[in-house]
Amino acid sequence: MKLLIISTLMTFLAFAYSVDDESPPPKLSEFKEARSYLDTTQTFDEAYVHSFFEEWMVQYEKNYSTHDEMIKRREIFKKNLLHIQKFNNEGNNSYRLGINQFTDENEDDKSGCVEAIDELLELEERVSFNISDKSSLPIFFDWRDHGAVTPVKKQGKCGSCWAFAATSAIESLVYISGGDLRNLSPQELIDCDIQNHGCEGGRPEKAFIYASRGRRHGITFESLYPYHAKRQPCNVPKNNRIAVFIDGYTVLSTTELSVRIAVTHQPVVAVIYIGDPFKRYAGGIFKGPCGYTGRHAVLIVGYGETHDGVKYWILKNSWGEDWGEEGYIRLLRGDGSTFGLCNILSRPIYPMYAVL
């Protein structure tokens, strides 16, 4: 059933399918290979939009509190379909938009899951890396190629991006330090890290503090403390606890070079500004606009450059593999601004030395 729904969703977006179109729908694999999906000369059939919206609701497990709310969301959904169709058909954009769990939202829906930074964190010393020969850095680097990145997770309706970014960074560091690549528990941070605010948001720095040896918490594995996408009473065992500990974290300077150097040693957490274009991203090099519906935490796992010289960061997100490029986004690098596109260079951080 789910495969049928997904195929229907992709078919509709790719070809603006109407009830009068008798051509057979393309296969999902054919859609993924397409680059000029949409025919802007065709119009959306209202009855089909309604049916399509209902299928989308099932696929993404959407429930609305009232009938009026559902009508409102359906209208936003239709408006977004038209915008996606128009955007993808312009032909001069570096990235594509697509249907996902955010297609019923607009700029009024806040998506931030990272709280504003407090004064004490802001005063922390930053570390700067430099090298005399920049050409010694690889043009392309991706920790996925080294088997050092765990699968993309899905945070769901819980504002827990800060916890997923932090655990993803530690998971990779454990592996790079010689350990096994295993999923750690964002749920433990949501439930037990009282310096953060569970599904209401938090800071990756505070998550790293929680997992440090100085606090004697560490963080356990997801298999022992599974994810529920909601805050629950802390359930960490007092005895015989199995956990990974770190030695705190480092804050990087706001230069692209420092972050590039750091990323070649381990993945780096970044907090970025996001808006509707980011949420609807479906592939390509994202060049903005970033918008602002809130702050969002991601993991920089690499960087690269296209054959025609467009530079980008490779970011791991926590919105599931059906968002972006199988859960990742390529974000423009070197846009000339002080803090980079979407403020990605404003406060990059990474955990230090993981030990079980």
Contacts in CASP RR format, 6 or more apart in sequence:
PFRMAT RR
TARGET T0000
AUTHOR 0000-0000-0000
METHOD contacts of the structure
MODEL  1
MKLLIISTLMTFLAFAYSVDDESPPPKLSEFKEARSYLDTTQTFDEAYVH
SFFEEWMVQYEKNYSTHDEMIKRREIFKKNLLHIQKFNNEGNNSYRLGIN
QFTDENEDDKSGCVEAIDELLELEERVSFNISDKSSLPIFFDWRDHGAVT
PVKKQGKCGSCWAFAATSAIESLVYISGGDLRNLSPQELIDCDIQNHGCE
GGRPEKAFIYASRGRRHGITFESLYPYHAKRQPCNVPKNNRIAVFIDGYT
VLSTTELSVRIAVTHQPVVAVIYIGDPFKRYAGGIFKGPCGYTGRHAVLI
VGYGETHDGVKYWILKNSWGEDWGEEGYIRLLRGDGSTFGLCNILSRPIY
PMYAVL
2 59 0 8 1.000
5 55 0 8 1.000
5 56 0 8 1.000
5 58 0 8 1.000
5 59 0 8 1.000
6 28 0 8 1.000
6 59 0 8 1.000
6 322 0 8 1.000
7 25 0 8 1.000
7 27 0 8 1.000
7 28 0 8 1.000
8 25 0 8 1.000
8 52 0 8 1.000
8 55 0 8 1.000
9 52 0 8 1.000
9 55 0 8 1.000
9 56 0 8 1.000
9 59 0 8 1.000
9 99 0 8 1.000
10 28 0 8 1.000
10 31 0 8 1.000
10 99 0 8 1.000
11 17 0 8 1.000
11 25 0 8 1.000
11 26 0 8 1.000
11 31 0 8 1.000
12 48 0 8 1.000
12 52 0 8 1.000
12 81 0 8 1.000
13 37 0 8 1.000
13 38 0 8 1.000
13 81 0 8 1.000
13 84 0 8 1.000
13 85 0 8 1.000
13 98 0 8 1.000
13 99 0 8 1.000
14 26 0 8 1.000
14 31 0 8 1.000
14 34 0 8 1.000
14 37 0 8 1.000
14 38 0 8 1.000
15 21 0 8 1.000
15 25 0 8 1.000
15 26 0 8 1.000
15 37 0 8 1.000
15 38 0 8 1.000
15 39 0 8 1.000
16 38 0 8 1.000
16 39 0 8 1.000
16 40 0 8 1.000
16 42 0 8 1.000
16 43 0 8 1.000
16 44 0 8 1.000
16 85 0 8 1.000
17 25 0 8 1.000
17 48 0 8 1.000
18 42 0 8 1.000
18 43 0 8 1.000
18 44 0 8 1.000
18 45 0 8 1.000
18 48 0 8 1.000
19 45 0 8 1.000
19 47 0 8 1.000
19 48 0 8 1.000
20 45 0 8 1.000
21 42 0 8 1.000
26 34 0 8 1.000
31 37 0 8 1.000
36 88 0 8 1.000
36 89 0 8 1.000
36 91 0 8 1.000
37 88 0 8 1.000
37 89 0 8 1.000
37 96 0 8 1.000
38 84 0 8 1.000
38 85 0 8 1.000
38 86 0 8 1.000
38 88 0 8 1.000
38 89 0 8 1.000
39 89 0 8 1.000
40 85 0 8 1.000
40 86 0 8 1.000
40 89 0 8 1.000
44 78 0 8 1.000
44 81 0 8 1.000
44 82 0 8 1.000
49 74 0 8 1.000
49 77 0 8 1.000
49 78 0 8 1.000
49 81 0 8 1.000
50 74 0 8 1.000
53 74 0 8 1.000
53 77 0 8 1.000
53 78 0 8 1.000
56 62 0 8 1.000
56 77 0 8 1.000
56 99 0 8 1.000
56 103 0 8 1.000
56 104 0 8 1.000
57 63 0 8 1.000
60 100 0 8 1.000
60 101 0 8 1.000
62 73 0 8 1.000
62 104 0 8 1.000
64 70 0 8 1.000
64 73 0 8 1.000
73 104 0 8 1.000
74 104 0 8 1.000
76 104 0 8 1.000
76 105 0 8 1.000
76 106 0 8 1.000
77 103 0 8 1.000
77 104 0 8 1.000
79 106 0 8 1.000
80 103 0 8 1.000
80 104 0 8 1.000
80 106 0 8 1.000
80 280 0 8 1.000
81 99 0 8 1.000
81 103 0 8 1.000
83 97 0 8 1.000
84 97 0 8 1.000
84 98 0 8 1.000
84 99 0 8 1.000
84 280 0 8 1.000
87 93 0 8 1.000
87 96 0 8 1.000
87 97 0 8 1.000
88 96 0 8 1.000
88 97 0 8 1.000
88 98 0 8 1.000
94 284 0 8 1.000
94 285 0 8 1.000
94 286 0 8 1.000
94 287 0 8 1.000
94 310 0 8 1.000
94 332 0 8 1.000
95 281 0 8 1.000
95 282 0 8 1.000
95 283 0 8 1.000
95 284 0 8 1.000
95 285 0 8 1.000
95 286 0 8 1.000
95 287 0 8 1.000
96 281 0 8 1.000
96 282 0 8 1.000
96 283 0 8 1.000
96 284 0 8 1.000
97 277 0 8 1.000
97 280 0 8 1.000
97 281 0 8 1.000
97 282 0 8 1.000
98 280 0 8 1.000
98 281 0 8 1.000
98 282 0 8 1.000
100 279 0 8 1.000
100 280 0 8 1.000
100 282 0 8 1.000
100 319 0 8 1.000
100 322 0 8 1.000
100 323 0 8 1.000
100 324 0 8 1.000
101 156 0 8 1.000
101 319 0 8 1.000
101 323 0 8 1.000
102 109 0 8 1.000
102 111 0 8 1.000
102 276 0 8 1.000
102 279 0 8 1.000
102 280 0 8 1.000
103 280 0 8 1.000
105 111 0 8 1.000
105 276 0 8 1.000
105 279 0 8 1.000
106 276 0 8 1.000
107 275 0 8 1.000
107 276 0 8 1.000
107 291 0 8 1.000
107 293 0 8 1.000
109 293 0 8 1.000
110 293 0 8 1.000
110 294 0 8 1.000
111 274 0 8 1.000
111 275 0 8 1.000
111 279 0 8 1.000
111 293 0 8 1.000
111 294 0 8 1.000
111 296 0 8 1.000
112 159 0 8 1.000
112 161 0 8 1.000
112 201 0 8 1.000
112 274 0 8 1.000
112 293 0 8 1.000
112 294 0 8 1.000
112 295 0 8 1.000
112 296 0 8 1.000
113 155 0 8 1.000
113 159 0 8 1.000
113 160 0 8 1.000
113 161 0 8 1.000
113 162 0 8 1.000
113 201 0 8 1.000
113 202 0 8 1.000
113 295 0 8 1.000
113 296 0 8 1.000
113 297 0 8 1.000
114 161 0 8 1.000
114 162 0 8 1.000
114 201 0 8 1.000
114 202 0 8 1.000
114 203 0 8 1.000
114 204 0 8 1.000
114 271 0 8 1.000
114 294 0 8 1.000
114 295 0 8 1.000
114 296 0 8 1.000
114 297 0 8 1.000
115 196 0 8 1.000
115 197 0 8 1.000
115 201 0 8 1.000
115 202 0 8 1.000
115 203 0 8 1.000
115 295 0 8 1.000
116 295 0 8 1.000
117 203 0 8 1.000
117 347 0 8 1.000
121 203 0 8 1.000
121 205 0 8 1.000
124 251 0 8 1.000
125 251 0 8 1.000
126 251 0 8 1.000
126 252 0 8 1.000
126 253 0 8 1.000
126 254 0 8 1.000
127 250 0 8 1.000
127 251 0 8 1.000
127 252 0 8 1.000
127 253 0 8 1.000
127 258 0 8 1.000
128 252 0 8 1.000
128 253 0 8 1.000
128 255 0 8 1.000
128 258 0 8 1.000
129 252 0 8 1.000
129 253 0 8 1.000
129 257 0 8 1.000
129 258 0 8 1.000
129 261 0 8 1.000
129 262 0 8 1.000
130 257 0 8 1.000
130 258 0 8 1.000
130 261 0 8 1.000
131 137 0 8 1.000
131 257 0 8 1.000
131 261 0 8 1.000
134 257 0 8 1.000
137 260 0 8 1.000
137 261 0 8 1.000
137 264 0 8 1.000
138 264 0 8 1.000
139 304 0 8 1.000
139 305 0 8 1.000
140 303 0 8 1.000
140 304 0 8 1.000
140 305 0 8 1.000
141 263 0 8 1.000
141 264 0 8 1.000
141 302 0 8 1.000
141 303 0 8 1.000
141 304 0 8 1.000
142 301 0 8 1.000
142 302 0 8 1.000
142 304 0 8 1.000
142 314 0 8 1.000
143 149 0 8 1.000
143 172 0 8 1.000
143 263 0 8 1.000
143 266 0 8 1.000
143 267 0 8 1.000
143 301 0 8 1.000
143 302 0 8 1.000
144 301 0 8 1.000
144 314 0 8 1.000
147 175 0 8 1.000
147 181 0 8 1.000
148 172 0 8 1.000
148 175 0 8 1.000
148 176 0 8 1.000
148 181 0 8 1.000
148 267 0 8 1.000
149 168 0 8 1.000
149 171 0 8 1.000
149 172 0 8 1.000
149 181 0 8 1.000
149 267 0 8 1.000
149 301 0 8 1.000
149 316 0 8 1.000
150 168 0 8 1.000
150 171 0 8 1.000
150 172 0 8 1.000
150 181 0 8 1.000
150 182 0 8 1.000
150 183 0 8 1.000
151 183 0 8 1.000
151 321 0 8 1.000
152 316 0 8 1.000
152 317 0 8 1.000
152 318 0 8 1.000
152 320 0 8 1.000
152 321 0 8 1.000
152 326 0 8 1.000
152 327 0 8 1.000
152 328 0 8 1.000
153 164 0 8 1.000
153 168 0 8 1.000
153 183 0 8 1.000
153 186 0 8 1.000
153 227 0 8 1.000
153 318 0 8 1.000
153 320 0 8 1.000
154 318 0 8 1.000
154 319 0 8 1.000
154 320 0 8 1.000
154 321 0 8 1.000
155 161 0 8 1.000
155 164 0 8 1.000
155 186 0 8 1.000
155 229 0 8 1.000
155 318 0 8 1.000
155 319 0 8 1.000
156 229 0 8 1.000
156 319 0 8 1.000
157 199 0 8 1.000
157 229 0 8 1.000
158 190 0 8 1.000
158 198 0 8 1.000
158 199 0 8 1.000
158 229 0 8 1.000
158 230 0 8 1.000
158 231 0 8 1.000
159 198 0 8 1.000
159 199 0 8 1.000
159 200 0 8 1.000
159 201 0 8 1.000
160 186 0 8 1.000
160 189 0 8 1.000
160 190 0 8 1.000
160 198 0 8 1.000
160 199 0 8 1.000
160 201 0 8 1.000
160 229 0 8 1.000
160 318 0 8 1.000
161 201 0 8 1.000
161 296 0 8 1.000
161 297 0 8 1.000
161 298 0 8 1.000
161 318 0 8 1.000
162 189 0 8 1.000
162 196 0 8 1.000
162 201 0 8 1.000
162 202 0 8 1.000
162 203 0 8 1.000
162 204 0 8 1.000
162 207 0 8 1.000
162 297 0 8 1.000
163 186 0 8 1.000
163 187 0 8 1.000
163 189 0 8 1.000
163 190 0 8 1.000
163 193 0 8 1.000
163 196 0 8 1.000
163 198 0 8 1.000
163 202 0 8 1.000
163 207 0 8 1.000
164 186 0 8 1.000
164 297 0 8 1.000
164 318 0 8 1.000
165 204 0 8 1.000
165 269 0 8 1.000
165 297 0 8 1.000
165 298 0 8 1.000
165 299 0 8 1.000
165 318 0 8 1.000
166 186 0 8 1.000
166 189 0 8 1.000
166 204 0 8 1.000
166 207 0 8 1.000
166 208 0 8 1.000
166 211 0 8 1.000
166 269 0 8 1.000
166 297 0 8 1.000
166 351 0 8 1.000
167 183 0 8 1.000
167 184 0 8 1.000
167 185 0 8 1.000
167 186 0 8 1.000
167 189 0 8 1.000
167 207 0 8 1.000
167 219 0 8 1.000
168 267 0 8 1.000
168 299 0 8 1.000
168 316 0 8 1.000
168 318 0 8 1.000
169 204 0 8 1.000
169 266 0 8 1.000
169 267 0 8 1.000
169 268 0 8 1.000
169 269 0 8 1.000
169 299 0 8 1.000
169 350 0 8 1.000
169 351 0 8 1.000
170 184 0 8 1.000
170 208 0 8 1.000
170 211 0 8 1.000
170 219 0 8 1.000
170 244 0 8 1.000
170 246 0 8 1.000
170 351 0 8 1.000
170 354 0 8 1.000
171 181 0 8 1.000
171 182 0 8 1.000
171 183 0 8 1.000
171 184 0 8 1.000
172 181 0 8 1.000
172 266 0 8 1.000
172 267 0 8 1.000
172 299 0 8 1.000
172 301 0 8 1.000
173 246 0 8 1.000
173 266 0 8 1.000
173 267 0 8 1.000
173 350 0 8 1.000
173 351 0 8 1.000
173 353 0 8 1.000
173 354 0 8 1.000
174 180 0 8 1.000
174 181 0 8 1.000
174 182 0 8 1.000
174 244 0 8 1.000
174 354 0 8 1.000
174 356 0 8 1.000
175 181 0 8 1.000
176 265 0 8 1.000
176 266 0 8 1.000
177 353 0 8 1.000
177 354 0 8 1.000
177 355 0 8 1.000
179 356 0 8 1.000
182 221 0 8 1.000
182 222 0 8 1.000
182 223 0 8 1.000
183 221 0 8 1.000
183 222 0 8 1.000
183 223 0 8 1.000
184 219 0 8 1.000
184 220 0 8 1.000
184 221 0 8 1.000
184 222 0 8 1.000
184 244 0 8 1.000
185 219 0 8 1.000
185 220 0 8 1.000
185 221 0 8 1.000
185 222 0 8 1.000
185 224 0 8 1.000
185 225 0 8 1.000
185 226 0 8 1.000
185 227 0 8 1.000
186 222 0 8 1.000
186 227 0 8 1.000
187 222 0 8 1.000
187 225 0 8 1.000
187 226 0 8 1.000
187 227 0 8 1.000
187 228 0 8 1.000
187 232 0 8 1.000
188 219 0 8 1.000
188 220 0 8 1.000
188 225 0 8 1.000
188 234 0 8 1.000
188 236 0 8 1.000
189 196 0 8 1.000
189 198 0 8 1.000
189 207 0 8 1.000
189 210 0 8 1.000
189 211 0 8 1.000
189 219 0 8 1.000
190 196 0 8 1.000
190 198 0 8 1.000
190 199 0 8 1.000
190 230 0 8 1.000
190 231 0 8 1.000
190 232 0 8 1.000
191 198 0 8 1.000
191 231 0 8 1.000
191 232 0 8 1.000
191 233 0 8 1.000
191 234 0 8 1.000
191 235 0 8 1.000
192 210 0 8 1.000
192 217 0 8 1.000
192 234 0 8 1.000
192 236 0 8 1.000
193 206 0 8 1.000
193 207 0 8 1.000
193 210 0 8 1.000
195 203 0 8 1.000
195 206 0 8 1.000
195 209 0 8 1.000
195 210 0 8 1.000
196 202 0 8 1.000
196 203 0 8 1.000
196 206 0 8 1.000
196 207 0 8 1.000
196 210 0 8 1.000
198 231 0 8 1.000
199 229 0 8 1.000
199 230 0 8 1.000
199 231 0 8 1.000
204 269 0 8 1.000
204 271 0 8 1.000
204 297 0 8 1.000
204 349 0 8 1.000
205 249 0 8 1.000
205 251 0 8 1.000
205 349 0 8 1.000
208 246 0 8 1.000
208 248 0 8 1.000
208 249 0 8 1.000
208 349 0 8 1.000
208 351 0 8 1.000
209 215 0 8 1.000
209 248 0 8 1.000
209 249 0 8 1.000
210 217 0 8 1.000
210 218 0 8 1.000
210 219 0 8 1.000
211 217 0 8 1.000
211 218 0 8 1.000
211 219 0 8 1.000
211 244 0 8 1.000
211 245 0 8 1.000
211 246 0 8 1.000
211 248 0 8 1.000
211 351 0 8 1.000
212 218 0 8 1.000
212 245 0 8 1.000
212 246 0 8 1.000
212 247 0 8 1.000
212 248 0 8 1.000
213 245 0 8 1.000
213 246 0 8 1.000
213 247 0 8 1.000
213 355 0 8 1.000
217 236 0 8 1.000
217 243 0 8 1.000
218 243 0 8 1.000
218 244 0 8 1.000
218 245 0 8 1.000
218 246 0 8 1.000
219 243 0 8 1.000
219 244 0 8 1.000
220 236 0 8 1.000
220 241 0 8 1.000
220 242 0 8 1.000
220 243 0 8 1.000
220 244 0 8 1.000
221 242 0 8 1.000
221 244 0 8 1.000
224 242 0 8 1.000
225 235 0 8 1.000
225 236 0 8 1.000
242 356 0 8 1.000
243 356 0 8 1.000
244 354 0 8 1.000
244 355 0 8 1.000
244 356 0 8 1.000
245 354 0 8 1.000
245 355 0 8 1.000
245 356 0 8 1.000
246 351 0 8 1.000
246 352 0 8 1.000
246 353 0 8 1.000
246 354 0 8 1.000
246 355 0 8 1.000
247 352 0 8 1.000
247 353 0 8 1.000
248 351 0 8 1.000
248 352 0 8 1.000
249 349 0 8 1.000
249 350 0 8 1.000
249 351 0 8 1.000
249 352 0 8 1.000
250 349 0 8 1.000
250 350 0 8 1.000
250 352 0 8 1.000
251 347 0 8 1.000
251 348 0 8 1.000
251 349 0 8 1.000
252 258 0 8 1.000
252 259 0 8 1.000
252 262 0 8 1.000
252 268 0 8 1.000
252 348 0 8 1.000
252 349 0 8 1.000
252 350 0 8 1.000
254 338 0 8 1.000
254 339 0 8 1.000
254 345 0 8 1.000
254 346 0 8 1.000
254 347 0 8 1.000
254 348 0 8 1.000
255 345 0 8 1.000
256 333 0 8 1.000
256 334 0 8 1.000
256 340 0 8 1.000
256 345 0 8 1.000
258 348 0 8 1.000
259 268 0 8 1.000
259 300 0 8 1.000
259 345 0 8 1.000
259 348 0 8 1.000
260 303 0 8 1.000
262 268 0 8 1.000
262 348 0 8 1.000
262 350 0 8 1.000
263 300 0 8 1.000
263 301 0 8 1.000
263 302 0 8 1.000
263 303 0 8 1.000
266 350 0 8 1.000
267 299 0 8 1.000
267 300 0 8 1.000
267 301 0 8 1.000
267 302 0 8 1.000
267 316 0 8 1.000
267 350 0 8 1.000
268 299 0 8 1.000
268 300 0 8 1.000
268 348 0 8 1.000
268 349 0 8 1.000
268 350 0 8 1.000
269 297 0 8 1.000
269 298 0 8 1.000
269 299 0 8 1.000
269 300 0 8 1.000
269 348 0 8 1.000
269 349 0 8 1.000
269 350 0 8 1.000
270 297 0 8 1.000
270 298 0 8 1.000
270 299 0 8 1.000
270 300 0 8 1.000
270 315 0 8 1.000
270 344 0 8 1.000
270 345 0 8 1.000
270 347 0 8 1.000
270 348 0 8 1.000
271 295 0 8 1.000
271 296 0 8 1.000
271 297 0 8 1.000
271 343 0 8 1.000
271 346 0 8 1.000
271 347 0 8 1.000
272 278 0 8 1.000
272 290 0 8 1.000
272 295 0 8 1.000
272 296 0 8 1.000
272 297 0 8 1.000
272 298 0 8 1.000
272 331 0 8 1.000
272 342 0 8 1.000
272 343 0 8 1.000
272 344 0 8 1.000
273 290 0 8 1.000
273 291 0 8 1.000
273 292 0 8 1.000
273 294 0 8 1.000
273 295 0 8 1.000
273 296 0 8 1.000
273 342 0 8 1.000
273 343 0 8 1.000
274 290 0 8 1.000
274 291 0 8 1.000
274 292 0 8 1.000
274 293 0 8 1.000
274 294 0 8 1.000
274 295 0 8 1.000
274 296 0 8 1.000
274 342 0 8 1.000
275 290 0 8 1.000
275 291 0 8 1.000
275 292 0 8 1.000
275 293 0 8 1.000
275 294 0 8 1.000
276 291 0 8 1.000
276 293 0 8 1.000
277 286 0 8 1.000
277 288 0 8 1.000
277 289 0 8 1.000
277 290 0 8 1.000
277 291 0 8 1.000
278 286 0 8 1.000
278 288 0 8 1.000
278 290 0 8 1.000
278 291 0 8 1.000
278 296 0 8 1.000
278 329 0 8 1.000
278 342 0 8 1.000
279 293 0 8 1.000
281 323 0 8 1.000
281 324 0 8 1.000
281 329 0 8 1.000
282 324 0 8 1.000
282 325 0 8 1.000
283 324 0 8 1.000
283 325 0 8 1.000
283 329 0 8 1.000
283 330 0 8 1.000
284 325 0 8 1.000
284 330 0 8 1.000
285 306 0 8 1.000
285 310 0 8 1.000
285 312 0 8 1.000
285 330 0 8 1.000
285 331 0 8 1.000
285 332 0 8 1.000
286 329 0 8 1.000
286 330 0 8 1.000
286 331 0 8 1.000
286 332 0 8 1.000
286 341 0 8 1.000
287 332 0 8 1.000
287 335 0 8 1.000
287 341 0 8 1.000
288 332 0 8 1.000
288 341 0 8 1.000
288 342 0 8 1.000
290 341 0 8 1.000
290 342 0 8 1.000
290 343 0 8 1.000
298 315 0 8 1.000
298 316 0 8 1.000
298 317 0 8 1.000
298 318 0 8 1.000
298 329 0 8 1.000
299 315 0 8 1.000
299 316 0 8 1.000
300 313 0 8 1.000
300 314 0 8 1.000
300 315 0 8 1.000
300 316 0 8 1.000
300 344 0 8 1.000
300 348 0 8 1.000
301 314 0 8 1.000
301 315 0 8 1.000
301 316 0 8 1.000
301 328 0 8 1.000
302 313 0 8 1.000
302 314 0 8 1.000
303 311 0 8 1.000
303 312 0 8 1.000
303 313 0 8 1.000
303 314 0 8 1.000
303 333 0 8 1.000
304 311 0 8 1.000
304 312 0 8 1.000
304 313 0 8 1.000
304 314 0 8 1.000
304 333 0 8 1.000
305 311 0 8 1.000
305 312 0 8 1.000
306 312 0 8 1.000
310 332 0 8 1.000
311 332 0 8 1.000
311 333 0 8 1.000
311 334 0 8 1.000
312 330 0 8 1.000
312 331 0 8 1.000
312 332 0 8 1.000
312 333 0 8 1.000
313 330 0 8 1.000
313 331 0 8 1.000
313 332 0 8 1.000
313 333 0 8 1.000
313 344 0 8 1.000
314 328 0 8 1.000
314 329 0 8 1.000
314 330 0 8 1.000
315 328 0 8 1.000
315 329 0 8 1.000
315 330 0 8 1.000
315 331 0 8 1.000
316 327 0 8 1.000
316 328 0 8 1.000
317 323 0 8 1.000
317 324 0 8 1.000
317 327 0 8 1.000
317 328 0 8 1.000
317 329 0 8 1.000
319 327 0 8 1.000
320 327 0 8 1.000
321 327 0 8 1.000
331 341 0 8 1.000
331 342 0 8 1.000
331 344 0 8 1.000
332 341 0 8 1.000
333 340 0 8 1.000
333 341 0 8 1.000
334 340 0 8 1.000
334 341 0 8 1.000
335 341 0 8 1.000
338 345 0 8 1.000
339 345 0 8 1.000
339 346 0 8 1.000
340 346 0 8 1.000
END
